[in-house]
Amino acid sequence: MPKTGRDEKGLTMGHRAMLRLLMVYNQVGSAASKIGDCTDIGYLLGTPMVASAVQDLLVFSTEVAKKIGTPEELAAYLNDHASEDNAFFEKQRKTHYDANKRSVAEKLHDLVDGPPCEVCGETTCKVCDSCHSCGTHDSQPPPPALMN
């Protein structure tokens, strides 16, 4: 490894520790989702695998903090970069959560949207096999007023 402490991708050990935390967090979230368990951030952070990855990141961060200096110097350093860091994280959170909401909404539509209704053309509901727009149910003929 070069003297800078960066690998072939230009990442440091801290970057790799954060990526490991992300991988473990995603794996635990995926596993919890598959068994119908809770997947909120508080629950996932409390799981042993994620807690261990967080611990590794804190151990690394402690060593980095020692290089910066005293707790007061560390606080001053972080305060100097707070607005830049907060703007970045706020933007990333918004992007992440907006994309996640869209994907959840798209998945929900895939689960409930059926083929177009033969009467009005709107999508039918896979859950109840009916059209919520005109009230047509697959197992019964459409109301006389809607027949053409």
Residue pairs with C-beta under 8 A, 6 or more apart in sequence:
1 7
5 12
5 13
6 12
7 16
11 19
13 60
14 57
14 60
14 61
14 64
17 53
17 56
17 57
17 60
18 57
20 53
20 56
21 50
21 53
21 54
21 56
21 57
24 49
24 50
24 52
24 53
25 44
25 50
25 53
27 49
28 44
28 47
28 49
28 50
29 39
29 44
31 37
32 38
32 39
32 43
32 44
32 47
33 39
37 43
44 50
45 51
45 54
65 74
68 74
68 77
78 85
111 126
112 125
112 126
112 127
113 123
113 124
113 125
113 126
114 123
114 124
114 125
114 126
114 129
115 123
115 124
116 122
116 123
116 124
117 123
117 124
117 131
117 133
117 134
117 136
118 136
118 142
119 131
119 134
119 136
119 142
119 146
119 147
120 131
120 133
120 134
120 136
120 146
122 131
122 132
122 133
122 134
123 131
124 130
124 131
124 136
124 138
125 131
125 132
128 137
129 137
129 138
129 139
130 136
130 137
130 138
131 137
134 142
134 146
135 143
136 142
136 143
136 146
141 147
